[in-house]
Amino acid sequence: MNTFPSFPHATPESVWAALQETDRILTEKFAKTEKLIEENAKEMRKLAGAWSYNHGSFAEEYFFNSFKKGHCNFFGEEFDEIEKNVKGIKKEFKDEYDILLINGKSIGIIEVKYKAHENDVPNVLRKAQTFRVNFPEYKNHQVYLGLATMAFYPELEQECIHQGIAVIKQVGDAVVMNDAHLKVF
């Protein structure tokens, strides 16, 4: 008993033509699927970027407000001014300084991240160099660096301490600072 369908008029040529048509249809469908996947990936990247931006903005506002509400005693000094999102525009030294604490002899540069990583430390260190080029009027000021993040992990905290960068973090409802190990940059 034969259970396979019978194709009485099938010829090698007609089978070959059917296979070619199937291949064409599948190729076309695959191309459409690939295009949809790429469009979805673009949307996901935009969405992830928006979430990341929102988290970063939240962290910057949180730490800025913490300093603004009378916490400008930092690095063992009192700071008279606080600025946020200050841009330096000198060619090859363009940079943004999330929070600046300023007095007559010192500058505190605070880099803010929602969730910082060890690979952020070189960027923090670079801020002292770019700041001096972008704002030569502060060339005689002492520069202190800080990294503020909503959560520190032990290796990151130790790297900041080793490099002389203040550790600024959220602990519960409070901002905690470890600036006992600071270096002047």
N, C-alpha and C positions, 0 to 999 in steps of 0.2 A: 504494500500500500504506500503510495507516494503522498507525503504531506506537504511538499513544497508546491508553491503556486506554479502554474504552467504559463509560459510566455510563448505561445505558438508562433508569433510573428517576430520574435526578437532575433536580430541578426547581430553579428559582432559590431557592425557600424552603428546600429541603433543603441546598443548597450554603451559603446564608447561615447556617443553623443549624449546619452543620459548622464554618464559619469562626468563629462565635461560641464554640462549644465548644472549638475549638483555642485561641482567644484566652484563654478562661477557664483552660484547663490550663496554658498558657505563663505567664500572670500568676501563677498559684499556684506554679508551679515557680520562677519568678523571685524571688518573695517568699521562698521557702524558701532559695534560693541566697544571697540578700542577708542573711538571718538567719545562715546558716552563716559567711559572710564576716565579718560583724560579730563573731560569737562567736570566730572564729579571730583576728581583730585584737585583741580583748580579751586573749586568751591570750598573744599575741605581746607586747603592751604589758606584761603582768605579767612575762613572762619577761625582757624587755629591762630592766625596772626591777630585777628580782632580780640580773641580771648587773651592772648599773650599781652597785647597792648593794654587791655583793660586791667589785667593783673598788675602790670608795671605801673600804670597810672595810679591804681589803688595804693600800691606800696609807696610811691613817691609822695602822694598826698598824706598818707598816714605818718610817715617819718617827718615830713616837712611840718605838719601840724604839731607833732610831738616836740620838735625843736622850738617852734614858734610860741608854744604855750609855756614859756619861761625856762625851757631846758637848754638855753644857749650857753650855759656854763659847761664848756667842753674842752678837752685837752688841758684841763687845769686853768683855763682862761675863760673870761666872760667875753662874749661876742655881742657887738652892738647891732649888727645887721645880719639879715638872713635873706638869701635870694634863691630862687629855684629855676631850673631849666635855663641856665645861662649858656649862651652859645659863644664859642670862640671860632673866629672865621679866618684866621691866618692860613694862607696856603700851606698845605702839607701838615698843618697842626690843627685842622678843624676838629672840634670836639664839643661835647655838651657836658656841662657840670650839673648834676642833678640837684645838689644842694650846696650852697656856699655860705659859710659862716665867716664874718669879716669883723675885724677890729683894727686898731691903728698899727698893730705889729704882726698880726697872724691871720692866716686864711685856713679854714677847715674845708676841705673838699670831700663831700660825702657822695659816694656812688651808691645808688639804690637799685636793688634787684628784688623782684618778688621771691625768687628762689635762686640764690647765687650758687656758683660752682667754683671749684679751684681754678678753672681756666679763666675766670673773671679777674683774678688777682693781677696778672700782668697789665690788664686794662686799667685797673685802679692805679697801679704804680705809674703808668704812662701819664695819668692826669696831671701830676705835679709838673712834668716837663712841658706838656702842651699849655698848661695854665700860664706858666712863666712867659712863654712866647706870645700867647694871645693877650695877656694883660701885663705888659711891662711896667705899668705904674705900681705894681705890687712886687717888684723885683727884690726889694729889701725885706719883705715880709717872710716870716717863717711859714712854711706850708706843712699842714698835717693832713693825713689821709684817713678816711673811714669807709668801711663797707657796711651798708645797712641792708638787711634782708629779713624777710618774715621768718626764716628758719635757717639756722646754721647746722652743719654736720661737723663732727669733730675734726676731720682732716682739713676742712676749709678754715675753721676757727684757728687751728694750729698754724696753718700757712699764713694767715693774716698776722698773727702774733709774731711769727718768725720774721715777717717782712716789715714789721713796725706799723701796721695798719690797724686802726681802731675797729673793734668788733661791736656792731650795733645791731641788736636783734629784738624782736618782739618775744616777750615771755608773758603769756597770759594777756592781761590788759595793759601791761607796762612795757616801756622801752628800756632795755638794759644795755649799758655800754661798758666795754672793757677797753680802757685806753691807757692802762698803766705801762704798757710796753712801747709806746709811740716813738717814732723816729721823726726828726725834722727833715723834710725833703727840700 
